[in-house]
Amino acid sequence: MSLVRELLLNFPAAGPPPGVKPNFIDPPNSRALGLGVQITCIALTTLGVLSRICVKIFVMKEVCLEDYLILIAYV
């Protein structure tokens, strides 16, 4: 039983669709797109947090508990 199972597991379940060449060595992915989205989101978040902190310190001249908590949450 074990030999039959081993033989079945060593072969693919099905072949690729017609006209498709399998590429298991270097398959295409969306890594660059994901990295770009992450960098953009981090940059926008950083700008938002910095602008809030600057307004609270220099314009309103009062700092509350939530201003400290937003820094902890950002980190």
Residue frames as a rotation matrix with the C-alpha (Angstrom) as fourth column:
MET 1
0.568 0.823 0.000 0.00
0.823 -0.568 0.000 0.00
0.000 0.000 -1.000 0.00
SER 2
0.474 -0.473 -0.743 2.81
0.167 -0.780 0.603 2.39
-0.865 -0.409 -0.291 0.87
LEU 3
-0.598 -0.740 0.307 4.60
0.412 0.045 0.910 1.74
-0.688 0.671 0.278 -2.43
VAL 4
-0.144 0.644 0.751 1.48
0.969 -0.064 0.241 2.53
0.203 0.762 -0.615 -4.46
ARG 5
0.799 0.436 -0.415 0.91
0.546 -0.815 0.193 5.73
-0.254 -0.381 -0.889 -2.51
GLU 6
0.070 -0.878 -0.474 4.55
0.158 -0.460 0.874 6.75
-0.985 -0.136 0.106 -2.99
LEU 7
-0.663 -0.284 0.692 4.32
0.684 0.145 0.715 6.18
-0.304 0.948 0.098 -6.74
LEU 8
0.273 0.856 0.439 1.12
0.927 -0.356 0.116 8.23
0.255 0.375 -0.891 -6.97
LEU 9
0.784 0.043 -0.619 2.58
0.374 -0.828 0.417 11.12
-0.495 -0.558 -0.665 -4.98
ASN 10
-0.237 -0.964 -0.123 5.66
0.351 -0.203 0.914 11.34
-0.906 0.173 0.386 -7.21
PHE 11
-0.656 0.073 0.751 3.64
0.746 -0.085 0.660 12.26
0.112 0.994 0.001 -10.29
PRO 12
-0.934 0.354 -0.048 1.61
-0.344 -0.927 -0.148 15.42
-0.097 -0.122 0.988 -10.97
ALA 13
-0.369 0.886 0.280 -2.16
0.125 0.346 -0.930 15.22
-0.921 -0.309 -0.238 -10.56
ALA 14
0.684 0.567 0.459 -2.78
0.562 -0.009 -0.827 16.72
-0.464 0.824 -0.325 -14.01
GLY 15
-0.330 -0.794 0.511 -0.92
0.942 -0.246 0.227 18.44
-0.055 0.556 0.829 -16.79
PRO 16
-0.667 0.068 -0.742 -1.02
0.088 -0.982 -0.169 22.19
-0.740 -0.178 0.648 -17.48
PRO 17
0.472 0.880 -0.054 -3.78
0.109 -0.119 -0.987 23.61
-0.875 0.460 -0.153 -19.68
PRO 18
0.344 -0.333 0.878 -3.12
0.929 0.255 -0.267 23.72
-0.135 0.908 0.397 -23.44
GLY 19
0.457 -0.244 0.856 -0.76
0.419 -0.790 -0.448 26.53
0.785 0.563 -0.258 -24.40
VAL 20
0.830 -0.179 0.529 0.57
-0.526 -0.570 0.631 27.06
0.189 -0.802 -0.567 -20.85
LYS 21
0.179 -0.850 -0.496 4.20
0.149 0.521 -0.840 26.34
0.973 0.077 0.220 -20.09
PRO 22
0.908 0.188 -0.375 4.77
0.380 0.011 0.925 25.69
0.178 -0.982 -0.061 -16.35
ASN 23
0.081 -0.880 0.468 7.48
-0.052 -0.473 -0.880 27.79
0.995 0.047 -0.084 -14.70
PHE 24
0.849 0.256 -0.463 8.30
0.382 0.307 0.871 26.43
0.366 -0.916 0.163 -11.26
ILE 25
-0.081 -0.973 -0.215 11.83
0.962 -0.020 -0.271 27.88
0.259 -0.228 0.938 -11.12
ASP 26
-0.915 -0.218 -0.340 10.99
0.298 -0.933 -0.202 31.62
-0.273 -0.286 0.918 -11.32
PRO 27
-0.156 0.939 0.307 7.19
0.983 0.119 0.136 32.10
0.091 0.323 -0.942 -11.33
PRO 28
-0.524 0.023 0.851 5.79
0.180 -0.974 0.138 35.62
0.832 0.225 0.506 -11.91
ASN 29
-0.133 0.491 -0.861 4.47
0.991 0.075 -0.111 37.45
0.010 -0.868 -0.497 -8.87
SER 30
0.502 0.419 0.756 3.26
0.411 -0.885 0.218 40.87
0.761 0.201 -0.617 -7.73
ARG 31
0.199 -0.508 -0.838 6.02
0.977 0.041 0.208 41.51
-0.071 -0.861 0.504 -5.23
ALA 32
-0.801 -0.541 0.257 7.01
0.571 -0.819 0.058 44.90
0.179 0.193 0.965 -6.69
LEU 33
-0.199 0.824 0.531 3.40
0.036 -0.535 0.844 46.10
0.979 0.187 0.077 -6.62
GLY 34
0.634 0.439 -0.637 2.97
0.586 0.266 0.765 45.01
0.505 -0.858 -0.089 -3.00
LEU 35
-0.207 -0.803 -0.559 6.18
0.967 -0.255 0.009 46.74
-0.150 -0.539 0.829 -1.97
GLY 36
-0.787 -0.049 0.615 5.07
0.304 -0.899 0.317 49.95
0.538 0.436 0.722 -3.69
VAL 37
0.253 0.952 0.174 1.70
0.107 -0.206 0.973 49.89
0.962 -0.227 -0.154 -1.92
GLN 38
0.513 -0.111 -0.851 3.36
0.842 0.258 0.474 49.28
0.167 -0.960 0.226 1.46
ILE 39
-0.589 -0.796 -0.135 5.85
0.807 -0.588 -0.052 52.13
-0.038 -0.140 0.989 1.01
THR 40
-0.549 0.470 0.691 3.07
0.094 -0.787 0.609 54.49
0.831 0.399 0.388 -0.07
CYS 41
0.529 0.816 -0.233 0.88
0.297 0.079 0.952 53.60
0.795 -0.573 -0.200 2.93
ILE 42
0.221 -0.527 -0.820 3.76
0.973 0.060 0.224 53.99
-0.069 -0.847 0.526 5.40
ALA 43
-0.787 -0.535 0.307 4.69
0.576 -0.816 0.055 57.37
0.221 0.220 0.950 3.90
LEU 44
-0.213 0.795 0.568 1.10
-0.012 -0.583 0.812 58.65
0.977 0.166 0.134 4.08
THR 45
0.645 0.427 -0.634 0.70
0.568 0.288 0.771 57.40
0.511 -0.857 -0.057 7.65
THR 46
-0.208 -0.824 -0.527 3.95
0.974 -0.225 -0.033 59.06
-0.092 -0.520 0.849 8.68
LEU 47
-0.788 -0.042 0.614 2.88
0.258 -0.928 0.268 62.36
0.559 0.369 0.742 7.15
GLY 48
0.216 0.965 0.150 -0.48
0.087 -0.173 0.981 62.18
0.972 -0.199 -0.122 8.91
VAL 49
0.564 -0.044 -0.825 1.01
0.802 0.268 0.534 61.43
0.198 -0.962 0.186 12.32
LEU 50
-0.513 -0.838 -0.187 3.70
0.857 -0.513 -0.051 64.10
-0.053 -0.187 0.981 11.99
SER 51
-0.590 0.346 0.729 1.23
0.112 -0.859 0.499 66.73
0.799 0.376 0.468 10.86
ARG 52
0.545 0.815 -0.195 -1.08
0.290 0.035 0.956 65.94
0.787 -0.578 -0.218 13.79
ILE 53
0.294 -0.515 -0.805 1.78
0.953 0.099 0.285 66.15
-0.067 -0.852 0.520 16.28
CYS 54
-0.747 -0.604 0.278 3.05
0.638 -0.769 0.042 69.44
0.189 0.208 0.960 14.79
VAL 55
-0.206 0.755 0.623 -0.43
0.030 -0.631 0.775 71.01
0.978 0.178 0.107 14.87
LYS 56
0.682 0.510 -0.524 -1.06
0.490 0.213 0.845 69.87
0.543 -0.833 -0.105 18.43
ILE 57
0.079 -0.742 -0.665 2.31
0.974 -0.086 0.211 71.18
-0.214 -0.664 0.716 19.68
PHE 58
-0.797 -0.603 0.031 2.83
0.588 -0.764 0.267 74.38
-0.137 0.231 0.963 17.66
VAL 59
-0.607 0.630 0.484 -0.69
0.017 -0.599 0.800 75.56
0.794 0.494 0.353 16.78
MET 60
0.449 0.887 -0.106 -2.98
0.079 0.079 0.994 74.36
0.890 -0.455 -0.035 19.56
LYS 61
-0.393 -0.771 0.501 -0.20
-0.502 -0.277 -0.820 74.25
0.771 -0.573 -0.278 22.20
GLU 62
0.089 0.365 0.927 -1.86
-0.941 0.336 -0.042 71.43
-0.326 -0.868 0.373 24.12
VAL 63
-0.538 -0.324 -0.778 -1.02
-0.547 0.837 0.030 67.76
0.641 0.442 -0.627 24.17
CYS 64
0.353 0.761 0.545 -3.49
-0.936 0.277 0.218 65.15
0.015 -0.587 0.809 25.42
LEU 65
-0.013 -0.296 0.955 -3.23
-0.462 0.849 0.257 61.48
-0.887 -0.438 -0.147 26.30
GLU 66
0.751 0.381 0.539 -4.35
0.237 0.607 -0.759 60.39
-0.617 0.698 0.365 22.83
ASP 67
0.788 -0.544 -0.287 -1.42
-0.576 -0.488 -0.656 62.26
0.217 0.683 -0.698 21.29
TYR 68
-0.216 -0.858 0.465 0.99
-0.925 0.333 0.184 60.10
-0.313 -0.391 -0.866 23.25
LEU 69
0.085 0.333 0.939 -1.01
-0.132 0.938 -0.321 56.98
-0.988 -0.096 0.124 22.45
ILE 70
0.951 0.264 -0.162 -0.95
-0.178 0.041 -0.983 57.71
-0.253 0.964 0.086 18.71
LEU 71
0.221 -0.949 -0.226 2.85
-0.952 -0.159 -0.262 57.71
0.212 0.273 -0.938 18.83
ILE 72
-0.407 -0.316 0.857 2.86
-0.604 0.797 0.007 54.36
-0.685 -0.515 -0.515 20.61
ALA 73
0.493 0.683 0.540 0.36
0.027 0.608 -0.794 52.97
-0.870 0.406 0.281 18.09
TYR 74
0.801 -0.237 -0.550 2.42
-0.599 -0.313 -0.737 54.27
0.002 0.920 -0.393 15.18
VAL 75
-0.282 -0.955 0.097 5.53
-0.958 0.285 0.019 52.46
-0.045 -0.087 -0.995 16.40
